[in-house]
Amino acid sequence: MKKLLIICALSLIGILSLGVGISYAQLQGNYRTSEKELMTMLVQQHDLSASSFLEVKASFSLQHRQIIHVRLRGEPAITYEFIQPKKEIEYFGSVGTSVEKTGKHDAVFRNAHLSVGEK
């Protein structure tokens, strides 16, 4: 009887960990897709090239679906934040800026409206 319970418990743990692993892989795939979409939109709509990006990183947020952080070359201390609550990406603000010195793309991103295509 004990062996049967142990086998059932181990099987359940294995199935749960497989499900968690698959969900994590899907989440990482969604992050990569969002990062590529945002880079493509910013290149197409603004005065940026593909080499302008130093770092683009998506992460999960409880308030929004995703937060995408963008760091540009030439502005090393500034990280721009974009949120993706639904089917559009909105400029959320910047990190590392001061009142005296804001990034040159702040105003451009603030007025941008970026729509995400159907997935």
BELUR-V927292 format. One line per field, one symbol per residue. ss: DSSP state (~ for helix, > for strand, _ for the rest). phi: phi as a letter, one per 20 degrees, with the letter a starting at -180 (. if undefined). psi: psi as a letter, one per 40 degrees, with the letter a starting at -180 (. if undefined). A space follows every 10 residues. Layout:
ss: ???
phi: ???
psi: ???
This chain:
ss: _~~~~~~~~~ ~~~~~~~~~~ ~~~~~~~~~~ ~~~~~~~~~~ ~~~~~____~ ~~>>>>>>>> _____>>>>> >>______>> >>>____>>> >>>>>_____ _____~~~~~ ___>>____
phi: .fffffffff ffffffffff ffffffffff ffffffffff ffffececdf efeebcbebe cffcfbddec ddfncfedde dcdcfcdbdd fdqcdnedff cdffegffff eecddeffd
psi: dddddddddd dddddddddd dddddddddd dddddddddd ddddeigiid eehdhhhiii iddidihhhh hiiegdehhh hiigdbfihi hdaiheiidd hiieeddddd eihhhhih.
